Amino acid sequence: MPGTLYLIPCPIAEEGDVWDVLPAANRAMMASLDYFIVENTRSARRFLSKAKLGRPIEELEFRELNEHTVAGREVEELVAPIAAGRSAGVISEAGVPGVADPGALVVALCHRRGIRVVPLVGPSSILLAMMASGLNGQSFAFNGYLPVKPDERARAIRAFERRAREGQAQLFIETPYRNVKLAEQLLQLCAPQTMLTVACDLTAPGETILTRSVADWRRSRLPELNRRPAIFILG
């Protein structure tokens, strides 16, 4: 019988006491595993050490799955031990594996191989931002990263704004050091009545979540966005 693939959420922010409030079921499951597929070995080892699982980190095996992993043979090699009966945990850099995360590659292959996939409870910056936005939680779409080139990004913003006007909230993210340019372009391109949520540093002590019309944003000052993990929502 094959093993099981467990999707293990990781705290979004390292500050505070988030390590002390991991669900007991998550902690117990993590402690039972000795094989982990991770986005970054160093940060995964730190996460498991802080989780205090009661076993030496040196006993655990880590294999990396990140943006450099090529779909195909490399992913097959990661799944082979699971197909042979060994259960594994997937850990991303922050939040939930498989959502805006390369962990989706190994999840997809496990489904094709008939391997059970079990998601564990944990924080998702996408849902946390949506919950706190006040925008349409009945219909929303996560669009990942916007194009880097300004003209292509402008076309994407206009397309998302049209969808938002039709009633579907549009979420997207940006590399933290490009947040300021994105926010400035949003205020430049979007109509005054369009609603914009900016959610930064979710679950960290400096968490900021604000929803205002573009007109109001233009009259006020944007929060400090440079190098802060952020979610943007148009509604």
N, C-alpha and C positions, 0 to 999 in steps of 0.2 A: 504494500500500500504506500502511496506517496505521502509525504509530509504535508504540512499546512503552511501557507504564506500569511504571516501576520503583518498588518500595516500599522506601524507604531508612530503615533503623533509625537512631535518634539515641541517643547515650549517655544513660542514665537520670540519671546524676549528672555534673556538670561538674568535680568535684574529681578530682585524681589525673592519671594519664597515659593516660586512656581514649582520647584523641585520637591517641595514638601507636600504638595497637593495632587500628586499623580494619583489617578484612580488605583485602588488596591488591585483590581483585576488586571490592569495594565502591568503593574509592577510584578505581580506573580507570573504573568505570562512571559515577560521579558526575562525573568530569573530562570525560567525553564529552558530558554534557548541558548545555544552555543554557536549559532551561525547567523550572521547579520549582513545584509546587503545594504550598503550605506552610500550616501552622496559624498561624504568626506570622512575618512577613517579617524582622523584626529578629533574632530568635533563629536563624532559618534561615541568614541571612547570616553570623552569628557562627559557627555550626556549620561552614559550608562554608569560612570563612576559616581556622578552626583545623585543618580537615582538610588544608590545604595542597595544593590541587588543581593549582596551577601555572598558574592563569588568573585574570585580574582579575574580581572580583565584579561590577564594573560592566557586564560583558558578559552577565550572566545576567538572565533575566526571572523575576520572582516573582509568583505569583497566590495569593491567600489563600483557604483553605477551612477554616472554623472553625465554632463553634457558632452563629454568626450567618448562615451561608450557608443559603439557602433551596433545598431540593431542587427540581429542575426546570430553569428557564432558566439560573440561575446556574451550575449544575453542567454543563449542556450547553455553556456558553461555555468552561468550563475544559477540557473534553474535545475541543472542536472542533479545536484545533491538532494533537492526537494523531491524530484521525481523518484529518487532512489529511497525515499523514506525519511529524510532529515527535514524537520521543520525549520523555518527561517523567519527573521524579522526584517522588515524594510524600514530604514530610518532616513528621513530627508534632513536638510539643514535646519529647517524650521517649519512648524505647522504640520500638515497632514501629507503623507506620501501620496504620489500619484496625481495630485492636483497642482498644475503648473510645476511639475516635478518629473524628473526622468524615471522615477519609480514606476510610472505607468507602463514602461516597456516590459518589465518583469511580471507585472500584474497581468498584462495582456497575454503573455506567453503561458503563464500558469493556467489561465482560463482555457487556452487552446489545448493544454495538456491534461485537462480535467483535474487540476490541483485546486483544492479548496483555498479560497482567499477570505481572510477575516479582517475587517477594519476595526481597530480599537478606538475608543472615544478620546477625543482631544481637540485642541484649538485649531480653527481655520480662520486666518485673517480675512478671507473673503466673506465668510458668513458673519463673523463678528462685525465687520464694517457694514454689511447689509442690514443686520439687526439694528444697528445704532443710527442708521442714516435717516430713517423716516420716509424713505422712498419706497417704490412698489416692491414689496417682498413677495407678491403673488406671481410676478413675472420679471425675471432678471437674467442677465447673461454675463458670464465672465469671459473677457476677450484677451486675457494674457497681456503680453507686452505690445506696445504700439511700435510702428516702424520708426527707425532712427532718423531717416532723412526728413527734414522739415516739410517738404511738399507732400510726401507720402503720409506723414503723420497728420497733416492738415486734412487730407482726404478721409483718413480713418476717423478723425474727430467729428467731421461733418456727418459721416455715415452713422456713427454712434449717436450723435445728437438727434438725427432723424428717427432712429429707432426709439430713443427715449421719449420723443414727442408722441410716438404711437402708443406709449404706455409701458414699455419694457425698460427697466433700469439697466444701465450699461456700466459694468465694472471693468477696470483695467489697472495695470501696474506699470511701473517704470523702474529702471535701474536707479538706485537712490541718488547718484550724483547728477542725474538728468532730470530730477523732479522739478526743479525750479523752472527750467525751460519749458517743460510740459505744462505746468500750471499757468505760466505766462501765455502760452499759446492757446490754452483753453479759454482764458478770459478774453483773449483777442478775437477768437473765432466764434464762440458760442453766443446765442441770442441772450439778451438781458434777462428774460424770464426763465431760461433753462436753470434747473437746480443742479448744484455741484456739491458733492460730499468729498471732503478731504479727511482721511483717517490715517494718522501717523503713530508709529510706535505702539501698536495695539498690545495690550496687557503689560506694558512697561510702565514704570512710575510717571514718565513724561507723556503718557498717552494723550493724543489730541484727536477729537472727532467733531467736525463742524459741517453742517449743511446750510447752505445759503444760496440765494439766486445769484446768477452771474453778475447782475446789476449790483447787488449788495457786496459781493466779493470785490468788485471794481472800486467801491467806495471805502472799503476797509483794507486792512493789511493781511496778506496771506500769512499763515504760520510759518515758522522756519522749517523748510523742507529739505535743505541740502543734506544728503547722506543719511536721511531717515527713511526706514522702510515705510512705504505708504500705499494706500489703496485710494483710487479715484473712482467716483460714481457720478454718472450723468443721469438725471431723472426729470 
